[in-house]
Amino acid sequence: MDLNLNRADYLQVGVTSQKTMKLLPASRYRATQKVVVGDHDGVVMCFGMKKGEAVTVFKTLPGQKIARLELGGVLNTPQEKIFIAAGSEIRGFTKRGKQFLSFETNLTESIKAMHISGSDLFLSASYIYNHYCDCKDQHYYLSGDKINDVICLPVERVLHDVPVLACQDRVLRVLQGSDVMYEIEVPGPPTVLALHNGNGGDSGEDLLFGTSDGKLGLIQITTSKPIHKWEIRNEKKRGGILCIDSFDIVGDGVKDLLVGRDDGMVEVYSFDNANEPVLRFDQTLSESVTSIQGGCVGKDGYDEIVVSTYSGWVTGLTTEPIHKESGPGEELKINQEMQNKISSLRSELEHLQYKVLQEREKYQQSSQSSKAKSAVPSFSVNDKFTLNKDDASYSLILEVQMAIDNVLIQSDVPIDLLDVDKNSAVVSFSSCDSESNDNFLLATYRCQANTTRLELKIRSIEGQYGTLQAYVTPRIQPKTCQVRQYLIKPLSLHQRTHFIDHDRPMNTLTLTGQFSFAELHSWVVFCLPEVPEKTPAGECVTFYFQNTFLDTQLESTYRKGEGVFKSDNISTISILKDVLSKEATRRKINLNISYEINEVSVKHTLKLIHPKLEYQLLLAKKVQLIDALKELQVHEGNTNFLIPEYRCILEEADHLQEEYKKQPAHLERLYGMITDLFIDKFKFKGTNVKTKVPLLLEILDSYDQNALIAFFDAA
């Protein structure tokens, strides 16, 4: 059965956060439901649809930004009480809009995530988790990394509280009271948690998770150890997951999985006979999907997927057909309804145009007055700067509540801008004078009309660090711009991991001196991505990292007065040594630095680079041959005389050229890494080998792995 859903935009509120829209329970089976949504203006709005128009049930006054909205009530009864989290306060409303609760928590940070189960309230700020029962403090936990979401298994089914925290360090932490029962590593930073089927599945223990790099999975949370049931890898390179719901939209009696992503993608997964998810439907909206729910809003008897987007649109993807089969009388009625709607929209549009004209004239007159005051219009920017493990590049996503006019990208470090298929903006580059003003990149993206979201891909070079700046200008008057800054860190291509191979040949860097645990942690934060800014609890900490480009690894263990860094790549140790000694000098801290170099690690790193280098050299050779082979094909009229290898190159010409174009300077980057490895190896021995670099480059041009290893050994 094919799933056909038609889009219907209901209304627009202010900018919304993740999980701030819900459908109130229906009064009867497949009856229309009310929608309740909270926005950044602090307004809670509840509305229903009547004759195709949105009718407000209640609307609160503006206040603090609403970070979460959940439904609650007595267990095993319809969950129709509305709870919102704003700042450090929880407020509760009835379905008619009467406020019955105002609870000021003892959290010093703003609430980021919330879950409600009967009289139990589970809250998390950036690093702090709190459990309240009847507004009384029960349990508390301080997390080692940022908490993105919190949920609790259904207490009516598992018979005790089992809260689960989704943490930025790729870990789900299952709690028992104020302690961690166990940790579950997931394949990406988890951004959202949801109960499978809305109730935890057959056992009540099934938990769905979505990650910021677009992966989706199901885990059974048992009392002893977790059971990983299935996982969907993000092979289509879609956006991060922001919201999940379970609802039978297909109508086969089995609940489907509804997924909303930060690139505007809405997906529906059905389950096959083996209970594995299968993609049944997808549709792209123009902005991130912050909340998703299945239900019935537009018309009785027609199921739909209701979503809220970043800029505040509440939209339905409904099973109600656009073109209805009807008798002659009904057709006339539909036409009359449509005409009334069109004339109402026309008069509303004329009224708005007149109002805009009036305000513009008013502004022009006031600007000519001697007492004129000009105010900069404010706008909200939703940005995300993340490292992609698959291609060792950074994704910069910029989303604005109104249409973007242009975005200027400026960098004081050498970086490459990579092509993004979804990006329709026109890019132009300006020449830079990197010697006098540290400008390595100036690029302007001019967006097409109504573009509210822009995605860029950036690849940096390890060892070169600084700041990337994005100047975002929307299409509003008077012209205004917001600047966003992103740090390119010295070891920018390293990603946090929880396990490393301890059998690899490791080089060691040891620092000792009169520095505190917090000072050394701040240096590690400066050097490496994905490290929590908050100093970890305890006296000592160990972090593991993996280089997403080369697969080399790094282990860092440090405490007050001592830091030990181990890596199978000499260049990683060299970068750390240079940066940490520079930071210590800047802060006037005396450092004692010692190192142990393992000669075997050089050969090991070259072997890790080998398959990538061989592939890129082969790709470059194939691309160079394409034009000559095409000329031969035109001249001879066929390709039968060519050897199979050349025929294959011609057949795959478009694919090869596209791949080569997507990876600018890939080969040069590998050459640079091998050159750095060569220089760093001898730098630790006190020898300067920069004069031998041209000879190294000659060997790389006629690449042979054994010859390269022999050159490293002989130099």
Rosetta blueprint (number, residue, H / E / L):
1 M L
2 D L
3 L L
4 N L
5 L L
6 N E
7 R E
8 A E
9 D E
10 Y E
11 L E
12 Q E
13 V L
14 G L
15 V L
16 T L
17 S L
18 Q L
19 K L
20 T L
21 M E
22 K E
23 L E
24 L L
25 P L
26 A L
27 S L
28 R L
29 Y L
30 R L
31 A L
32 T L
33 Q L
34 K L
35 V E
36 V E
37 V E
38 G E
39 D L
40 H L
41 D L
42 G L
43 V L
44 V E
45 M E
46 C E
47 F E
48 G E
49 M E
50 K E
51 K L
52 G L
53 E E
54 A E
55 V E
56 T E
57 V E
58 F E
59 K E
60 T L
61 L L
62 P L
63 G L
64 Q L
65 K L
66 I E
67 A E
68 R E
69 L E
70 E E
71 L E
72 G E
73 G L
74 V L
75 L L
76 N L
77 T L
78 P L
79 Q L
80 E L
81 K E
82 I E
83 F E
84 I E
85 A E
86 A E
87 G L
88 S L
89 E E
90 I E
91 R E
92 G E
93 F E
94 T L
95 K L
96 R L
97 G L
98 K L
99 Q E
100 F E
101 L E
102 S E
103 F E
104 E E
105 T L
106 N L
107 L L
108 T L
109 E L
110 S L
111 I L
112 K L
113 A E
114 M E
115 H E
116 I E
117 S E
118 G L
119 S L
120 D E
121 L E
122 F E
123 L E
124 S E
125 A L
126 S L
127 Y L
128 I E
129 Y E
130 N E
131 H E
132 Y E
133 C E
134 D L
135 C L
136 K E
137 D E
138 Q E
139 H E
140 Y E
141 Y E
142 L E
143 S L
144 G L
145 D L
146 K L
147 I E
148 N E
149 D E
150 V E
151 I E
152 C E
153 L L
154 P L
155 V H
156 E H
157 R H
158 V H
159 L L
160 H L
161 D L
162 V L
163 P E
164 V E
165 L E
166 A E
167 C E
168 Q L
169 D L
170 R L
171 V E
172 L E
173 R E
174 V E
175 L E
176 Q E
177 G L
178 S L
179 D E
180 V E
181 M E
182 Y E
183 E E
184 I E
185 E E
186 V L
187 P L
188 G L
189 P L
190 P E
191 T E
192 V E
193 L E
194 A E
195 L E
196 H H
197 N H
198 G H
199 N L
200 G L
201 G L
202 D L
203 S L
204 G L
205 E L
206 D E
207 L E
208 L E
209 F E
210 G E
211 T E
212 S L
213 D L
214 G L
215 K L
216 L E
217 G E
218 L E
219 I E
220 Q E
221 I E
222 T L
223 T L
224 S L
225 K L
226 P E
227 I E
228 H E
229 K E
230 W E
231 E E
232 I E
233 R L
234 N L
235 E L
236 K L
237 K L
238 R L
239 G L
240 G L
241 I E
242 L E
243 C E
244 I E
245 D E
246 S E
247 F E
248 D L
249 I L
250 V L
251 G L
252 D L
253 G L
254 V L
255 K L
256 D E
257 L E
258 L E
259 V E
260 G E
261 R E
262 D L
263 D L
264 G L
265 M E
266 V E
267 E E
268 V E
269 Y E
270 S E
271 F E
272 D L
273 N L
274 A L
275 N L
276 E L
277 P E
278 V E
279 L E
280 R E
281 F E
282 D E
283 Q E
284 T E
285 L L
286 S L
287 E L
288 S L
289 V E
290 T E
291 S E
292 I E
293 Q E
294 G E
295 G E
296 C L
297 V L
298 G L
299 K L
300 D L
301 G L
302 Y L
303 D L
304 E E
305 I E
306 V E
307 V E
308 S E
309 T E
310 Y L
311 S L
312 G L
313 W E
314 V E
315 T E
316 G E
317 L E
318 T E
319 T L
320 E L
321 P L
322 I L
323 H L
324 K L
325 E L
326 S L
327 G L
328 P H
329 G H
330 E H
331 E H
332 L H
333 K H
334 I H
335 N H
336 Q H
337 E H
338 M H
339 Q H
340 N H
341 K H
342 I H
343 S H
344 S H
345 L H
346 R H
347 S H
348 E H
349 L H
350 E H
351 H H
352 L H
353 Q H
354 Y H
355 K H
356 V H
357 L H
358 Q H
359 E H
360 R H
361 E H
362 K H
363 Y H
364 Q H
365 Q H
366 S H
367 S H
368 Q H
369 S L
370 S L
371 K L
372 A L
373 K L
374 S L
375 A L
376 V L
377 P L
378 S L
379 F L
380 S L
381 V E
382 N E
383 D E
384 K E
385 F E
386 T E
387 L E
388 N E
389 K L
390 D L
391 D L
392 A L
393 S E
394 Y E
395 S E
396 L E
397 I E
398 L E
399 E E
400 V E
401 Q L
402 M L
403 A L
404 I E
405 D E
406 N E
407 V E
408 L E
409 I E
410 Q E
411 S E
412 D L
413 V L
414 P L
415 I E
416 D E
417 L E
418 L E
419 D L
420 V L
421 D L
422 K L
423 N L
424 S L
425 A L
426 V E
427 V E
428 S E
429 F E
430 S L
431 S L
432 C L
433 D L
434 S H
435 E H
436 S H
437 N H
438 D L
439 N L
440 F L
441 L E
442 L E
443 A E
444 T E
445 Y E
446 R E
447 C L
448 Q L
449 A L
450 N L
451 T L
452 T L
453 R E
454 L E
455 E E
456 L E
457 K E
458 I E
459 R E
460 S E
461 I L
462 E L
463 G L
464 Q L
465 Y L
466 G E
467 T E
468 L E
469 Q E
470 A E
471 Y E
472 V E
473 T E
474 P E
475 R L
476 I L
477 Q L
478 P L
479 K L
480 T L
481 C L
482 Q E
483 V E
484 R E
485 Q E
486 Y E
487 L E
488 I E
489 K L
490 P L
491 L L
492 S L
493 L L
494 H E
495 Q E
496 R E
497 T E
498 H L
499 F L
500 I L
501 D L
502 H L
503 D L
504 R L
505 P L
506 M L
507 N E
508 T E
509 L E
510 T E
511 L E
512 T E
513 G E
514 Q L
515 F L
516 S L
517 F H
518 A H
519 E H
520 L H
521 H H
522 S H
523 W H
524 V H
525 V H
526 F H
527 C H
528 L L
529 P L
530 E L
531 V L
532 P L
533 E L
534 K L
535 T L
536 P L
537 A L
538 G L
539 E L
540 C E
541 V E
542 T E
543 F E
544 Y E
545 F E
546 Q E
547 N E
548 T L
549 F L
550 L L
551 D L
552 T L
553 Q E
554 L E
555 E E
556 S E
557 T E
558 Y E
559 R E
560 K L
561 G L
562 E E
563 G E
564 V E
565 F E
566 K E
567 S E
568 D L
569 N L
570 I H
571 S H
572 T H
573 I H
574 S H
575 I H
576 L H
577 K H
578 D H
579 V H
580 L H
581 S H
582 K H
583 E H
584 A H
585 T H
586 R H
587 R L
588 K L
589 I L
590 N L
591 L E
592 N E
593 I E
594 S E
595 Y E
596 E E
597 I L
598 N L
599 E L
600 V H
601 S H
602 V H
603 K H
604 H H
605 T H
606 L H
607 K H
608 L H
609 I H
610 H H
611 P H
612 K H
613 L H
614 E H
615 Y H
616 Q H
617 L H
618 L H
619 L H
620 A H
621 K H
622 K H
623 V H
624 Q H
625 L H
626 I H
627 D H
628 A H
629 L H
630 K H
631 E H
632 L H
633 Q H
634 V H
635 H H
636 E H
637 G L
638 N L
639 T L
640 N L
641 F L
642 L L
643 I L
644 P H
645 E H
646 Y H
647 R H
648 C H
649 I H
650 L H
651 E H
652 E L
653 A H
654 D H
655 H H
656 L H
657 Q H
658 E H
659 E H
660 Y H
661 K H
662 K H
663 Q L
664 P L
665 A L
666 H H
667 L H
668 E H
669 R H
670 L H
671 Y H
672 G H
673 M H
674 I H
675 T H
676 D H
677 L H
678 F H
679 I H
680 D H
681 K H
682 F H
683 K H
684 F L
685 K L
686 G L
687 T L
688 N L
689 V L
690 K H
691 T H
692 K H
693 V H
694 P H
695 L H
696 L H
697 L H
698 E H
699 I H
700 L H
701 D H
702 S L
703 Y L
704 D L
705 Q H
706 N H
707 A H
708 L H
709 I H
710 A H
711 F H
712 F H
713 D H
714 A H
715 A L
